Amino acid sequence: MTHLSPDGTTGALAEDLADPRTTRLFFLILTLYFVAQIALRLILGGALETDEAEMLLMTPGLRWGYGPQLPLYNWLQTGLFAVFGETLFALSLLKNLLLWATYALLFVGLRAFVPARIAALSTLSLFLIPDIAWEAERATTHSNMLLATISATIAGFLWSLRTGQWRHWALFGLAMGLGGIAKYNFWAIPAGLVLAALTIPEARQRLLSLRALIAPVIAVAIVAGPYLWMHANPDLALSSVGKMELSEEAARLIPEGLSLYLQGLVVLLILPTLVAAVLWVLSRRQTAETSVHWSVSLFQRTGMVLALAGLILVWIADVGHITPRWLLPIVLPLVIALYLRLSARLSRAATLGYLGTLALLAVLVFAGLSLDRYKDGARRDLDFMPLVQMIEDMNLPEDTLIVADFYVGGNLARIHPDWRILSDLPAGARMEQATQLLLLSRNMRAEQGLSQLAARVGWPYATEADYGAEQQIALPFHHGEKTLPLRLLHGTAR
């Protein structure tokens, strides 16, 4: 066993600081992996995924707000578009930069208290979480920003607890502020970390200091502009609340979302837990190379506090729908705690087996992404050119406003950047004065009139416009027999 030195480091860490080989190897492998992911996305090409397409509609320059998503991702994507154009490379670059930063910043944060080997092995455990290894690479955007800001917040908090210096508390505040404009569920992380730290004497001593107050001050200054925009535009900012399917009836004893909440936790935790169990068996006779540091308890208690808080929230709010990725702020601290404790005692054979498992998963991710590109009905495989040709044949006036969902609208904007295209978010067209409107919808239910969509997006002339006959088109996929039906409706203001 080793003991903590006065500055909070272990003896093993002091020795480890003199040997940067593990750190260099970690960053080399990390960088090569995400460079390869960017290359794969460019090679596979095809249509844009829904979240990728969203960026082409929701980046009209720098604004305090763009809709239901917080603006940080949009700001960075706007900057990359300015440099590289509205290209697939710019889209893939930002996504993978954020995933790279997620691992890099967590590693840097863990290095405040543990050796590089343990920090690297613990950080790589995030790759065992399906929504990080697979979904974050395949589809998501703002969730990637959430992951990066969570890691930045953890890093700032751990280094603040280790040193107590102004600069580290300021960095913690900066990370909190950026996370606060990345994704709404981000706030669970700083709240959980602070509550957990208050229960640990070594952490509480650092936390209860005047210097720590600079962190919330900086965070509030960063989020002020976007949050004031949200307050002034609640119809746009809250237009996605319906995803949670909050019940308006009397609360049920067992909310429908409770089982989804528990299932989501299981889905995210099952692979990290199974791998950890195998590694523990392989290393059960191994002695830990360092004493268990209190930072392990910090992560463990953070995850437990957030899991309980989430359960209570789902119960009280009677949430009807939950997506597993919403639970990432709960799962990350639990997985980090598990692998911090485990990594200190891994045998050489277990370590090699663990790294081999991660390498195999990486290969499977590359293979899966390649197969996902060409499978029957894949979103990236849809051919939008027949729709483009159909719209061109309609000979609409040049100032016609096109309204479509993110997937259809963003892919049209990629092909025809000169067309004026808006998303079908509620109230999204309320400030538009275009007298010509073309509505596109994938909803094929006849009872859902497209003229209702014009009213929902807030087109000023929706209720008094003349609408032509509805048209339909079935878009083909490049591979496979499936088609994607679409409805089109043209409206003209009176």
Secondary structure in CASP SS format (residue, H / E / C, confidence):
PFRMAT SS
TARGET T0000
AUTHOR 0000-0000-0000
METHOD secondary structure of the structure
MODEL  1
M C 1.00
T C 1.00
H C 1.00
L E 1.00
S C 1.00
P C 1.00
D C 1.00
G C 1.00
T C 1.00
T E 1.00
G H 1.00
A H 1.00
L H 1.00
A H 1.00
E H 1.00
D H 1.00
L C 1.00
A C 1.00
D C 1.00
P C 1.00
R H 1.00
T H 1.00
T H 1.00
R H 1.00
L H 1.00
F H 1.00
F H 1.00
L H 1.00
I H 1.00
L H 1.00
T H 1.00
L H 1.00
Y H 1.00
F H 1.00
V H 1.00
A H 1.00
Q H 1.00
I H 1.00
A H 1.00
L H 1.00
R H 1.00
L H 1.00
I H 1.00
L H 1.00
G C 1.00
G C 1.00
A C 1.00
L C 1.00
E C 1.00
T H 1.00
D H 1.00
E H 1.00
A H 1.00
E H 1.00
M H 1.00
L H 1.00
L H 1.00
M C 1.00
T C 1.00
P C 1.00
G C 1.00
L C 1.00
R C 1.00
W C 1.00
G C 1.00
Y C 1.00
G C 1.00
P C 1.00
Q C 1.00
L C 1.00
P C 1.00
L H 1.00
Y H 1.00
N H 1.00
W H 1.00
L H 1.00
Q H 1.00
T H 1.00
G H 1.00
L H 1.00
F H 1.00
A H 1.00
V H 1.00
F H 1.00
G C 1.00
E C 1.00
T C 1.00
L H 1.00
F H 1.00
A H 1.00
L H 1.00
S H 1.00
L H 1.00
L H 1.00
K H 1.00
N H 1.00
L H 1.00
L H 1.00
L H 1.00
W H 1.00
A H 1.00
T H 1.00
Y H 1.00
A H 1.00
L H 1.00
L H 1.00
F H 1.00
V H 1.00
G H 1.00
L H 1.00
R C 1.00
A C 1.00
F C 1.00
V C 1.00
P C 1.00
A H 1.00
R H 1.00
I H 1.00
A H 1.00
A H 1.00
L H 1.00
S H 1.00
T H 1.00
L H 1.00
S H 1.00
L H 1.00
F H 1.00
L H 1.00
I C 1.00
P H 1.00
D H 1.00
I H 1.00
A H 1.00
W H 1.00
E H 1.00
A H 1.00
E H 1.00
R H 1.00
A C 1.00
T C 1.00
T C 1.00
H H 1.00
S H 1.00
N H 1.00
M H 1.00
L H 1.00
L H 1.00
A H 1.00
T H 1.00
I H 1.00
S H 1.00
A H 1.00
T H 1.00
I H 1.00
A H 1.00
G H 1.00
F H 1.00
L H 1.00
W H 1.00
S H 1.00
L H 1.00
R H 1.00
T H 1.00
G C 1.00
Q C 1.00
W H 1.00
R H 1.00
H H 1.00
W H 1.00
A H 1.00
L H 1.00
F H 1.00
G H 1.00
L H 1.00
A H 1.00
M H 1.00
G H 1.00
L H 1.00
G H 1.00
G H 1.00
I C 1.00
A C 1.00
K C 1.00
Y H 1.00
N H 1.00
F H 1.00
W H 1.00
A H 1.00
I H 1.00
P H 1.00
A H 1.00
G H 1.00
L H 1.00
V H 1.00
L H 1.00
A H 1.00
A H 1.00
L C 1.00
T C 1.00
I C 1.00
P H 1.00
E H 1.00
A H 1.00
R H 1.00
Q H 1.00
R H 1.00
L H 1.00
L C 1.00
S C 1.00
L H 1.00
R H 1.00
A H 1.00
L H 1.00
I H 1.00
A H 1.00
P H 1.00
V H 1.00
I H 1.00
A H 1.00
V H 1.00
A H 1.00
I H 1.00
V H 1.00
A H 1.00
G H 1.00
P H 1.00
Y H 1.00
L H 1.00
W H 1.00
M H 1.00
H H 1.00
A H 1.00
N C 1.00
P H 1.00
D H 1.00
L H 1.00
A H 1.00
L C 1.00
S C 1.00
S C 1.00
V H 1.00
G H 1.00
K H 1.00
M H 1.00
E C 1.00
L C 1.00
S C 1.00
E C 1.00
E C 1.00
A C 1.00
A C 1.00
R C 1.00
L C 1.00
I C 1.00
P C 1.00
E H 1.00
G H 1.00
L H 1.00
S H 1.00
L H 1.00
Y H 1.00
L H 1.00
Q H 1.00
G H 1.00
L H 1.00
V H 1.00
V H 1.00
L H 1.00
L H 1.00
I H 1.00
L H 1.00
P H 1.00
T H 1.00
L H 1.00
V H 1.00
A H 1.00
A H 1.00
V H 1.00
L H 1.00
W H 1.00
V H 1.00
L H 1.00
S C 1.00
R C 1.00
R C 1.00
Q C 1.00
T C 1.00
A C 1.00
E C 1.00
T C 1.00
S C 1.00
V C 1.00
H C 1.00
W H 1.00
S H 1.00
V H 1.00
S H 1.00
L H 1.00
F H 1.00
Q H 1.00
R H 1.00
T H 1.00
G H 1.00
M H 1.00
V H 1.00
L H 1.00
A H 1.00
L H 1.00
A H 1.00
G H 1.00
L H 1.00
I H 1.00
L H 1.00
V H 1.00
W H 1.00
I H 1.00
A H 1.00
D C 1.00
V C 1.00
G C 1.00
H C 1.00
I C 1.00
T C 1.00
P H 1.00
R H 1.00
W H 1.00
L H 1.00
L H 1.00
P H 1.00
I H 1.00
V H 1.00
L H 1.00
P H 1.00
L H 1.00
V H 1.00
I H 1.00
A H 1.00
L H 1.00
Y H 1.00
L H 1.00
R H 1.00
L H 1.00
S H 1.00
A C 1.00
R C 1.00
L C 1.00
S C 1.00
R H 1.00
A H 1.00
A H 1.00
T H 1.00
L H 1.00
G H 1.00
Y H 1.00
L H 1.00
G H 1.00
T H 1.00
L H 1.00
A H 1.00
L H 1.00
L H 1.00
A H 1.00
V H 1.00
L H 1.00
V H 1.00
F H 1.00
A H 1.00
G H 1.00
L H 1.00
S H 1.00
L H 1.00
D H 1.00
R H 1.00
Y H 1.00
K C 1.00
D C 1.00
G C 1.00
A C 1.00
R H 1.00
R H 1.00
D H 1.00
L E 1.00
D C 1.00
F C 1.00
M H 1.00
P H 1.00
L H 1.00
V H 1.00
Q H 1.00
M H 1.00
I H 1.00
E H 1.00
D H 1.00
M C 1.00
N C 1.00
L C 1.00
P C 1.00
E C 1.00
D C 1.00
T C 1.00
L E 1.00
I E 1.00
V E 1.00
A E 1.00
D C 1.00
F H 1.00
Y H 1.00
V H 1.00
G H 1.00
G H 1.00
N H 1.00
L H 1.00
A H 1.00
R H 1.00
I H 1.00
H C 1.00
P C 1.00
D C 1.00
W C 1.00
R E 1.00
I E 1.00
L E 1.00
S E 1.00
D C 1.00
L C 1.00
P C 1.00
A C 1.00
G C 1.00
A C 1.00
R C 1.00
M C 1.00
E C 1.00
Q C 1.00
A C 1.00
T C 1.00
Q E 1.00
L E 1.00
L E 1.00
L E 1.00
L E 1.00
S E 1.00
R C 1.00
N C 1.00
M C 1.00
R C 1.00
A C 1.00
E C 1.00
Q C 1.00
G C 1.00
L H 1.00
S H 1.00
Q H 1.00
L H 1.00
A H 1.00
A H 1.00
R H 1.00
V C 1.00
G C 1.00
W C 1.00
P C 1.00
Y C 1.00
A C 1.00
T C 1.00
E C 1.00
A C 1.00
D E 1.00
Y E 1.00
G C 1.00
A C 1.00
E C 1.00
Q E 1.00
Q E 1.00
I E 1.00
A E 1.00
L E 1.00
P E 1.00
F E 1.00
H C 1.00
H C 1.00
G C 1.00
E C 1.00
K C 1.00
T E 1.00
L E 1.00
P E 1.00
L E 1.00
R E 1.00
L E 1.00
L E 1.00
H E 1.00
G E 1.00
T E 1.00
A C 1.00
R C 1.00
END
